[in-house]
Amino acid sequence: MLYRLLIRPIFFALEPEKAHAITLWMFRLLLRMPLVGTLARGQFRLRKVDRSLKVWDLTFPNRIGLAAGFDKDGQYLDVMPILGFGFIELGTVTPRPQSGNPRPRLFRLPTDGALLNRMGFNNQGVDELASRLERFKRPPGLILGGNIGKNRDTPNDKAVEDYLTCFERLYPLVDYFVVNVSSPNTPGLRELQEKEPLRNLLSALMAANREKPKLRPILLKIAPDLTETLLDNLLEVVSMTQIHGLVVANTTAGREGLRTNVAKLASYGSGGISGKPVKDIATAMIATIYQKTEGTLPIIGVVGIFTKADAQEKLEAGATLLQVYTGLIYEGPTVVRQLLN
C-alpha cells in the first residue's frame, strides 16, 4: 500500500528507463546501510515454509522467478535475490553489444496495468554478462537462466551462429536457457518461429547441448499472437527436437481492448504490450499447450501476474513455474513475498 500510494507516483513521474535505474541504485544503497538495510531485508523475508520443487533435475527454492528483460546484463544480481525470487532469468543477451532501439522505447500504460516496450535487445553483449557471472557469488540455491537472442544486424539465415555463441559462452554459468525468437521489437525475428527455421535452430542448440558433460534445459519463449496452425507446428518442432519446455508468453503486438487514450497510445508508436491486457491470452495459451502435450512439457507462465489469484490461474492452467516483471513495477518489491506467503 505504501508503495502504490507514495513511492510509485514519484517514480512514475520519471521517464521509465531512468526510473528503473534510479530505483535499483537507491535499493542497493538502502541495503548497504547497516540498520536500514537490516530492516529492509526484513520486509522481504518469507515464512519458513519449504516451497522447493524439482524441475529438469534442478531444485527451485520456489516457483516465482524474475522474467527476462528486467536485468538483461546481470547488473543487479546482488540485490534482486533479496526480494525472494527462486530463480532469475537474465537477458535477452546477444553475442555482440547493441544499443537497441532509440529512446524513448519504454512506456507505462497505467490505465491498463501494462507496459509498452520496443527495447530491441539492448544489452552489453554475452562476454560482459559472462564476466559478471564469473565474479558473482551466487546465493545458495538460486537458479539462474540465460535468455539468448541474435544481434539485430545478423540475417536470419545466420541466426543459429548467434544463438550457439551465447549458449557456449554461458553454458558453465547458468542453469537453463531460454531461446527468444518471439520479441516483436527486432525486425524479422518472429520469422524464426516458423517450422523449418525453428527446427534448424533448436536442433543445432540441442546438438551442442548433448556434447556437454551435462544437459542444460533449453526452453523456447513464444509469442501470444500465434495462430493455432503456427502453435501446432511449433509444438511438433518442440517434440521433434526434444527441448525441455516453453515460456508462455512474450509481449503482444496487438492493441485490442486497451483503455489507454487512443491518441496517446498512437504517439508511443510500435512495441510489445505486457501486463494485465495479455494475462488471459497467455493463460489460455498455457491451458491449450498443457492439453495438447498432455501435461508432459513443463511451462513457465509469465505475463500479467499481479496477485495471488493471477498466479493461481496460471498454475491451474498448467504452468509449473511463474515469472513476474510488469507486476513488480506496478505492485512493488514485496510482490514476491505476497505471492509466496
N, C-alpha and C positions, 0 to 999 in steps of 0.2 A: 504493500500500500504506500509506504514511504517513497519507494522508487517511482511508482506510477504518478503520485501526486506532486512530488517535489523534484526528484532528480531527473526523471525522464523529460519533463518540459524544458529543463535547462539544456540538456544535450540535444533535444530535438530542435532547438533553435539554431544549432550549428549545422554546417554542411556535413552530410553523413560520414564521409570518409574521414574528415577531420575529427568529428565526434568519436569515431571508432578509435582512432589513435590516442586522443586525449584521455578517453575513458580508461583504456588499458594502461596508459602511462600512470594515471592517478591511482589506479588499483594496485599496481606494482609498488608505487611509492607508499601507499597506505599499509601494505603488508610488511614493509620493511621497518615501520615504526614500532618500537618494542611493545608497548602496551596496546596501542591501537590495532596493530597487526594481530595480536592475540585475540582481541575482541572481535575483529573482523572475521578471522578464521572460525570463530565460534558460531557466527551467523550461518555458515555453510556446512556445519557438522551434521552428519547423518545419524539417524538412530542406529544403534548397534544391532543390526539385523543382517544375516547372511543373504545377500542378493545375488551372489555369483551364479553364473551359468556357463556351461561349456558349449562352444560352437566352433566347428572346424578344428578341434583339438586345442583351441585357445580358451582359457578361462577368463571370462569377462567379470570384473568386480560387480558390475550392474549393467542393466540394459540401455542406459541413457548415454549417448555419445554426442560429441560436438561435430556438427556437419562440416564438410569441406567448404572452404571459402572464407571462414572466419579467421583462421590463422594459416594462411597459404604457405608462409615461409618458416613456420616453427619459431617465430619471434616471441611468442607468449607462452611457451611450454613451462616456464617457471611459475606462471600464475593460474592458467586455466584448469589444471587438475584440482586446485584447491576448491573449485566450485562443486566438486563431487562427480565429475564425469567418469564413467567407467572406461571410456575409450575416446580418443581424439583422432580425427581424420585431417591430415594436413594436405595442402594443395588446393586447387589443382596446380601442379608443378609441370614445367616443360623443360626440355633439355637445355635451352639457352634462355637467359633472362629476357623478359619482354615487358614493355611498359603498359600494355593493354590499350584499351580504347581511351580517347581523350576525355578529360573531365569537363563537366560533371557526368558521372556514369552510374551513380547510385542515388536512388530517390526513395523517400518514405511515402507510403500511402496510408496515413493513419485512419482515415475513414473506413478502409478495408482491412486494416490489420495486416498490411502487406509491405513488401519491398519490391522495387523495380531496379534491376541492375543490368548493365551491359559492360561489365568489368573487362572482359576479353582476355582472361587468363593472365592478368598482370602478376608477375612473380619474379623472384631474383634468380631463378634457374635451379636446376636439380643439384648442381655441385654446392651451391650455397646452403641449400636445405640439408644436404648430406653432411656438410661440415658442421652445421649447427647441431645436428642429431648426434654426431660423433662426440661432441663436447657435453651433451645433455646428460645429467644424472637422473635417469628415469625413476620416478617413484615406484615402489614395489607394486606389481600387479597391473599397472597402467598399460592398456593396449593402444598401440599406435597404428594408424592406417596411412597409406600413401595414395593420394588421388592423382593420377597421371594423365597428361594430355599431350597434344602436339603443338609446336610453335605455329603461329599464325601464317608465316610465310612458307611452311612446309606443305607441298602439294599432297593431296590425299593419297596418291599412289606411292608416296614415300613415308606416309604416316607411321607405318609399322616400325620403321627405324627409330622414330622419336619415342614411341612407347617403350620399345626394348631398351633404349638408352636409359630412360627413367627407371625401368624395372631393375636393370643390372646395378645401377648406382645405389638404389635404395634397398635392394634385397637384404643386405645384412642389418638394416637399421629399422625396418618397420615389420609389423606382424601380419599385415594383409594389404592387398592392393585393390584400388577401385579404378576401373578404366572409364574415363569420361569421354564419351562420344556424343553427348546429348546437350551440351550447352548451346543455347541459341545465339551466343554472342561472338562466336568465331565463324566467319563465313565458310560454308560448306561442311562444317564439322558433322552435322547431323546426317550427312550422306553416308557416314561410316556406320550408321545403324542399319543400313540396308544389308541384305543377306550375304552377298559374296564378300564385300569389303569387311564386314564384321567377322565372318568366318575366318578370313585370312589373318586378321588382326589377333583374334583370340587364340587361334591355332598356334601362331608364332609365339605368343606370350606363354601359353601352356607348354609348348616345346621347350622354351628356355627355362621354365619353372621346373620341369621334370629333370633337367640336367643338374639341378641344385641338390645339396645334401638333404634338404627338407622342403617340401612343397609349401609355398605361401598361398593362402587363399586368395583367389582372384575373383573379384566381383565386377559386375557391369552396372553403371549408373544409367538409367534410361529416362527418356522424356515422358511427360504425362500426356503428350499430344499424339501418341502412336495410334494408328488405326488398328482394328482387330487383325487385319491381314499382316501388317508390319509386326505386331506383337507376336502372332503365331510364328512368323518367320524367325523372329528374334529368339523365341523360346526353343525353336528347332536347332538354331545355332548353339545356344547355351547347352542343350543336351548333347549335341554332336561334339563340342569341344571340351565338355566336362568341366567348365568353370564352376566356381563354388557357390555363387549366389548373385543376388541383384540388390541394387539400391534404388528404391522407388519413392520419390521420383525427383528429377531435376526441376528447374523452373519452367513455366509455361510461356509460350509466345502469345497465347490467347488473351483476349481482353474482355471476354463475356462476363456479364454480371457484376462488374466493378461499379462501386458507388462514387468513386473519386470523380470530381468535376471533369467533364469530357475535355474542355479546353486545356485545363491544367495537365491532364494526362497526355494530351497530344503534344504539349510543349516539352514534355520529358523525352519524347521520341521512343525509339525501339528499346527492347530489352526483355529480360525474362522476369516473370512475376513469381514471387514466393509468398508463403504465409497463408492466411485463412482462405483466400479465394481458391487455393489449389488443394486445400485439405481433403475435401470429399472426393475430388477427382483421383488424388493419389491413393486414398483409402480404398476406393472402388477398384483401382488397378491392382492393388495388393491382393484383394479378395479374388479377383479374376485369375491372377497368376497362381495364387495358392490352390485354387480349384483345378486349374489346367495342369499343374505339376503334382497334384495330389499331396501337397504339403511336403514334398521331398526337397525343395530348394529353399534354403534359408534366405530371408528377405530382411534388409534393413529399411524400416519405414521412416521416411523423412517428409517434411513439408506440413506446416500448419499445426504443430504440436505446441499449444499454449497452456493447456490444462491437463489434469489427470484424466478427464473424460476423453480428451483428444488422444492421449496416449493409449487408453484402454481400447478405443475404437480401432486403432492401428493393430494392436495385439490381437484383438478378436477377429480382425480381417485376415490375419495370418502372418504378421510381422514377427520376427524373432527378436530383433534389436531395433532401437529407435535413435534418431538423431534430431537435435534442435539447432536452430540458427535464428530465424526470424522471431520465434517465441522468446529467445533470450534477449533480443533487442527490445521487445515490447513489454515483457513481463519482468525483466531484470535478473540480476545474478543469482537470486535464490530459487530460480525456476527449477533447477535440477533437484535441489533438496525438496521442493514442494511436490515434484512428480514422484520422487522415490519414497518420501515419507507418507 
